[in-house]
Amino acid sequence: MPVPHAPVWFMRQAGRSLPEYRAVREGIPMLDSCRRPDLVAEITMQPVRRHGVDAAIFFSDIVVPVAAVGLEIDIVPGVGPVVAEPVRTHADLDRLPELTPDAIPDISESVRLLVAELGETPLIGFAGAPFTLASYLVEGGPSRNHVKTKALMHGDPDLWNALCARLAQISTAFLAVQVEAGASVVQLFDSWAGALSRADYERYVQPHSAQVLAAMGAFGVPRIHFGVGTGELLASMGAAGADVVGVDYRVALPDAIERLGDRYAVQGNIDPALLFAPWDALERETRRILDEGR
């Protein structure tokens, strides 16, 4: 469908780059910020007011729904999500119940506040994909190599599939609450999927992401699927049930389009490091990407 211009929004557009964000977050832990509707609405709106972006992205964190079901997890400044007791056995899985809407009334309220203020500007809801959430839960925190996660995946596929199925339910419920409250689009973040081979992704991960995306398809909202370093997985990520596939800066848009075919829209993909370059270099690269994506 033709549009007057390429719609623009940015990953982490609401965040530490904005002085108003740093001011409003001062002294407030990340997870607390994500559960206060007044703060969520304010932070989500900040880049819309400042930059006039074409979409707002719901301010939250991928571990919010996991914390909401009672798992002890914290977001440690300078580290990331840290799980007090990692999930590595069937007994551990019992500590991870299903997510129900009554556990996250604040999420519904946050979305309603935002939709009322945004008017015609769409709100993108989001959640973490089962693999990336599982990696945090199994590793106990961020990991460079995901060794424990991959060992569990291959060594105990029954437990792995049970864990990912539970996380798929949690992510689905989290997204459903956002859509029912008025989010126009959803994005499933699989931040660490690029650590996998295509064969492992298709065998151990794709079915669970597909479960989430299929459930979202029933709501009739566009579905974005994004991962980091996933150039070799783009077609598989699209086949999981996406309408739009996010492409990071490592893959040129023409190459991504060739791998995906004309079935999917693409999203991306300027290198964030260019934001530190002189303006003429940033403008030149931005225009090149826009030309390639036409």
C-alpha positions as CSV (number, residue, x, y, z in Angstrom):
1,M,0.0,0.0,0.0
2,P,1.5,3.4,-1.0
3,V,2.3,5.8,1.8
4,P,3.2,9.5,1.7
5,H,6.6,8.7,3.4
6,A,8.4,5.9,5.0
7,P,7.1,5.6,8.5
8,V,9.8,6.2,11.1
9,W,10.2,5.1,14.7
10,F,13.3,3.9,16.6
11,M,14.2,1.1,18.8
12,R,14.6,2.5,22.3
13,Q,13.2,5.8,21.1
14,A,12.0,6.3,24.7
15,G,15.1,5.9,26.8
16,R,18.4,7.3,28.1
17,S,19.1,9.4,25.1
18,L,16.4,11.8,26.2
19,P,17.1,14.2,29.2
20,E,13.4,14.2,30.1
21,Y,13.5,10.4,30.4
22,R,16.5,10.5,32.7
23,A,14.8,13.1,34.8
24,V,11.5,11.3,35.2
25,R,13.3,7.9,35.9
26,E,15.7,9.3,38.5
27,G,15.6,7.1,41.6
28,I,12.9,4.8,40.3
29,P,13.9,1.2,39.5
30,M,13.3,0.0,35.9
31,L,10.6,-2.6,36.8
32,D,8.8,-0.1,39.0
33,S,8.8,2.3,36.1
34,C,7.2,-0.3,33.8
35,R,4.3,-0.9,36.2
36,R,3.2,2.7,36.9
37,P,0.7,3.8,34.2
38,D,1.5,7.5,34.7
39,L,5.3,6.9,34.1
40,V,4.7,4.4,31.3
41,A,2.5,6.9,29.5
42,E,4.8,9.8,30.0
43,I,7.9,7.9,28.9
44,T,6.2,6.4,25.9
45,M,5.0,9.9,24.8
46,Q,8.4,11.7,25.2
47,P,9.9,10.8,21.8
48,V,6.6,11.4,20.1
49,R,6.5,14.9,21.4
50,R,10.2,15.6,20.8
51,H,10.8,13.9,17.5
52,G,7.3,13.6,15.9
53,V,7.9,9.9,15.1
54,D,5.2,8.1,13.2
55,A,4.5,5.5,16.0
56,A,4.9,5.1,19.7
57,I,6.4,2.0,21.1
58,F,5.0,0.9,24.5
59,F,7.5,1.5,27.3
60,S,8.1,-1.7,29.1
61,D,10.7,-4.5,29.3
62,I,10.6,-8.1,28.0
63,V,10.9,-9.5,31.6
64,V,7.9,-7.6,33.0
65,P,5.4,-10.4,32.3
66,V,7.8,-12.9,33.8
67,A,8.1,-10.8,37.0
68,A,4.3,-10.4,37.0
69,V,3.8,-14.2,37.4
70,G,6.0,-14.2,40.5
71,L,9.4,-15.1,39.3
72,E,12.1,-13.2,41.3
73,I,13.9,-11.1,38.7
74,D,15.5,-7.7,38.7
75,I,16.9,-5.4,36.1
76,V,20.3,-4.5,37.4
77,P,21.8,-1.2,36.1
78,G,24.7,-1.9,33.8
79,V,24.0,-5.6,33.8
80,G,20.4,-6.3,32.6
81,P,17.8,-8.8,33.8
82,V,19.1,-11.0,36.6
83,V,17.1,-14.1,37.8
84,A,17.5,-15.0,41.5
85,E,16.9,-18.7,40.9
86,P,17.4,-19.8,37.3
87,V,14.9,-22.2,35.6
88,R,16.7,-25.4,34.7
89,T,14.6,-28.3,35.9
90,H,11.0,-29.5,35.6
91,A,10.6,-28.5,39.3
92,D,11.8,-25.0,38.5
93,L,9.2,-24.8,35.8
94,D,6.5,-25.1,38.5
95,R,7.6,-21.6,39.7
96,L,6.4,-20.2,36.4
97,P,2.6,-20.1,36.2
98,E,0.6,-18.9,33.3
99,L,-0.1,-15.2,33.0
100,T,-3.6,-14.0,33.4
101,P,-4.9,-10.4,32.7
102,D,-5.8,-9.8,36.3
103,A,-2.1,-9.9,37.1
104,I,-1.3,-6.9,34.9
105,P,-4.2,-4.4,35.2
106,D,-1.6,-1.6,35.1
107,I,-0.6,-2.6,31.5
108,S,-4.2,-2.2,30.3
109,E,-4.4,1.2,32.1
110,S,-1.1,2.3,30.6
111,V,-2.3,1.5,27.1
112,R,-5.6,3.2,27.5
113,L,-3.9,6.3,28.7
114,L,-1.6,6.3,25.7
115,V,-4.2,5.6,23.1
116,A,-6.3,8.5,24.4
117,E,-3.3,10.9,24.2
118,L,-1.8,9.6,20.9
119,G,-4.9,10.1,18.9
120,E,-4.1,9.0,15.3
121,T,-0.5,8.0,16.1
122,P,-0.4,4.2,16.4
123,L,0.9,2.4,19.5
124,I,3.2,-0.6,19.0
125,G,2.8,-3.2,21.7
126,F,5.6,-5.6,22.4
127,A,6.8,-8.7,24.2
128,G,9.8,-10.9,24.3
129,A,9.9,-14.0,22.3
130,P,10.1,-17.4,24.1
131,F,13.7,-18.1,23.2
132,T,15.1,-14.8,24.4
133,L,13.0,-15.0,27.6
134,A,14.2,-18.6,28.1
135,S,17.8,-17.6,27.7
136,Y,17.5,-15.1,30.6
137,L,15.7,-17.6,32.8
138,V,18.1,-20.5,32.1
139,E,21.3,-18.5,32.2
140,G,20.2,-16.4,35.2
141,G,21.1,-13.2,33.3
142,P,22.6,-11.9,30.1
143,S,25.0,-14.3,28.3
144,R,27.4,-13.9,25.4
145,N,27.3,-17.5,24.3
146,H,24.0,-19.0,25.8
147,V,25.8,-22.2,26.7
148,K,23.4,-23.3,29.4
149,T,20.5,-22.5,27.2
150,K,21.7,-24.5,24.3
151,A,22.8,-27.3,26.5
152,L,19.2,-27.6,27.9
153,M,17.7,-27.2,24.4
154,H,19.7,-30.2,23.1
155,G,20.0,-32.2,26.3
156,D,16.4,-32.1,27.5
157,P,14.1,-31.2,24.6
158,D,11.0,-32.1,26.6
159,L,11.8,-29.6,29.3
160,W,12.9,-27.0,26.8
161,N,9.6,-27.3,24.9
162,A,7.6,-27.2,28.1
163,L,9.5,-24.0,29.2
164,C,9.1,-22.3,25.8
165,A,5.4,-23.3,25.6
166,R,4.8,-21.6,29.0
167,L,6.7,-18.5,27.9
168,A,4.7,-18.4,24.7
169,Q,1.6,-18.4,26.8
170,I,3.0,-15.6,28.9
171,S,4.0,-13.5,25.9
172,T,0.7,-14.1,24.2
173,A,-1.2,-13.0,27.3
174,F,0.9,-9.9,27.7
175,L,0.4,-8.9,24.0
176,A,-3.3,-9.7,24.1
177,V,-3.8,-7.3,27.0
178,Q,-2.1,-4.5,25.1
179,V,-4.1,-5.1,21.9
180,E,-7.4,-5.3,23.8
181,A,-6.6,-2.0,25.4
182,G,-5.9,-0.4,22.1
183,A,-2.5,-1.1,20.7
184,S,-2.5,-1.0,16.9
185,V,0.5,-3.2,16.1
186,V,2.5,-5.8,18.0
187,Q,6.2,-6.6,17.9
188,L,7.8,-9.9,19.1
189,F,11.4,-9.3,20.1
190,D,13.8,-12.2,19.8
191,S,16.9,-10.4,20.8
192,W,19.2,-13.4,21.1
193,A,17.9,-15.6,18.2
194,G,21.0,-14.7,16.2
195,A,23.0,-17.0,18.4
196,L,21.3,-20.0,16.8
197,S,21.9,-21.9,13.6
198,R,19.0,-22.0,11.2
199,A,18.4,-25.7,11.9
200,D,18.3,-25.2,15.7
201,Y,16.0,-22.1,15.3
202,E,13.5,-24.0,13.1
203,R,13.5,-27.1,15.4
204,Y,13.6,-25.6,18.9
205,V,12.4,-22.0,18.6
206,Q,10.2,-21.2,15.6
207,P,7.2,-23.3,16.7
208,H,7.0,-21.4,20.0
209,S,7.3,-18.0,18.3
210,A,4.7,-19.2,15.8
211,Q,2.3,-19.9,18.6
212,V,2.5,-16.3,19.8
213,L,2.2,-14.8,16.3
214,A,-0.7,-17.0,15.4
215,A,-2.6,-15.9,18.5
216,M,-2.0,-12.3,17.6
217,G,-3.2,-13.0,14.0
218,A,-6.6,-13.7,15.5
219,F,-6.8,-10.0,16.6
220,G,-6.2,-8.8,13.1
221,V,-3.3,-6.5,14.0
222,P,0.0,-6.3,12.0
223,R,2.8,-8.5,13.6
224,I,6.4,-7.5,13.5
225,H,9.1,-10.1,14.3
226,F,12.6,-8.8,15.1
227,G,15.9,-10.3,16.2
228,V,19.5,-9.2,16.4
229,G,22.1,-10.8,14.1
230,T,19.4,-12.8,12.4
231,G,20.4,-12.4,8.7
232,E,20.5,-16.2,8.2
233,L,17.2,-16.6,9.9
234,L,15.1,-13.9,8.2
235,A,13.0,-16.3,6.1
236,S,12.4,-18.6,9.0
237,M,11.4,-15.7,11.2
238,G,8.9,-14.5,8.6
239,A,7.6,-18.0,8.2
240,A,6.8,-18.1,12.0
241,G,3.9,-15.9,11.2
242,A,5.1,-12.3,10.8
243,D,3.7,-9.6,8.5
244,V,6.8,-7.5,9.0
245,V,10.4,-8.7,9.6
246,G,12.8,-6.5,11.4
247,V,16.3,-6.3,9.8
248,D,19.3,-5.1,11.7
249,Y,22.2,-3.1,10.2
250,R,24.2,-6.2,9.4
251,V,22.1,-7.1,6.4
252,A,21.4,-4.6,3.5
253,L,17.7,-4.2,2.8
254,P,18.0,-5.5,-0.8
255,D,19.5,-8.7,0.5
256,A,16.9,-9.0,3.2
257,I,14.1,-8.5,0.6
258,E,15.7,-11.1,-1.6
259,R,15.8,-13.6,1.2
260,L,12.2,-12.9,2.3
261,G,10.5,-12.4,-1.0
262,D,7.5,-10.1,-1.5
263,R,5.4,-11.7,1.2
264,Y,6.7,-9.6,4.0
265,A,7.4,-6.0,4.7
266,V,10.8,-5.1,6.1
267,Q,11.7,-2.8,8.9
268,G,15.1,-1.3,9.5
269,N,18.0,-0.7,9.5
270,I,20.5,2.1,10.2
271,D,23.5,1.3,12.3
272,P,23.0,2.9,15.7
273,A,26.7,3.9,15.7
274,L,25.9,6.4,13.0
275,L,24.1,8.6,15.5
276,F,27.5,9.6,16.8
277,A,28.8,10.5,13.3
278,P,28.7,14.0,11.8
279,W,25.2,15.0,10.6
280,D,26.1,14.8,6.9
281,A,27.3,11.2,7.3
282,L,24.1,10.3,9.2
283,E,21.9,12.0,6.6
284,R,23.7,10.3,3.7
285,E,23.4,6.8,5.2
286,T,19.7,7.4,6.1
287,R,18.9,8.5,2.6
288,R,20.7,5.5,1.2
289,I,18.7,3.1,3.3
290,L,15.4,4.8,2.3
291,D,16.3,4.5,-1.3
292,E,17.2,0.8,-0.9
293,G,13.9,0.1,0.8
294,R,11.7,1.5,-1.9
